[in-house]
Amino acid sequence: MRGQTADKEWNGKEEEEEGETAGEDEDLPSFPRPSPARSGNSPHHTSMGKGGPLHGLQNCRGENYLTSGASAAVVDLLPPSAGGDLAAVCSWPDEMRFRYRWSSPLHYANTPGVCDFDYSRDCHNAKGEQDMCVVGAINNYTTQLMSYGDSSAYNLTESLMFLAHFVGDVHQPLHVGFADDEGGNTIVVHWYRRKTNLHHVWDVSIIETAMKDFYDNDVDTMIEAIKMNITSNDVRQWKTCREKSVTCADKYASESTSLACDYAYQDVEQDSTLGDEYFFSRLPVVEQRLAQGGVRLAAILNKLFSNSEEESKSGSQFLI
Ligand SMILES: [Zn+2]
């Protein structure tokens, strides 16, 4: 069965000394033991869009879609520094990539140059350890969060921050791109006149350009505009999940891979210059993926945390 990772126990191990550099901790176990719940290593307050990829921006701002039960659980789990705002800590996993070296492969999955995602073939880290990819991570942290309300062995604050972030990552098409080019990271392109790489174009540049051109450089204005375009039919379709797996992250990854082939990689080579034509034809895809990420994260959190009355009202088909 694809996407079954329910028995894994990834979570924050003890923090290492400040000042370490990437590569110094290669021999640390890549499968860390769970740390005590609420171990107090709360992240510093960060705001979305500062320093990190912008592609998850919608994701952690799906408050409108949360039931009151889910909203209360999220606020309860967030570190105090977040001020009750999931968006404030949504980029925390990116900041922790070097401190928690084991978590680095959990931000993506790669295919061997083909346009479909296959969990058993593609969900592993560089050492070949199964489930160590973005899909396995979403399933794992969802499973961990099921213990909310019991005396959990997990640090559920970290589980929530990881889950929210990774649901954003799996919707960025090039986070499920080809292994050979590291999801577009090794494809050097010019975004208009600026030299960058294809992965960065999809993480940041398209959104940044849209914000500048259409939304007065304001993230919130852009998010509001995207939300206005989401119909109730979209929400119903996007959150439907019939797979016999913890979540439908497997399906979200497959969608990303085909979008990577049909849009991200399409007509792009080393040293391509990407401008208006690429921007205007790809922006709708980027906006739809942001919207889907937000709706689906809310669906997962609602299923996890809603009280029973709310849940029967929402009629969710989500299978967890
Ligand atoms: Zn990430």
Residues whose N, C-alpha, C, O or C-beta is under 5 A from the ligand:
A	BS01	ZN	H107 D169
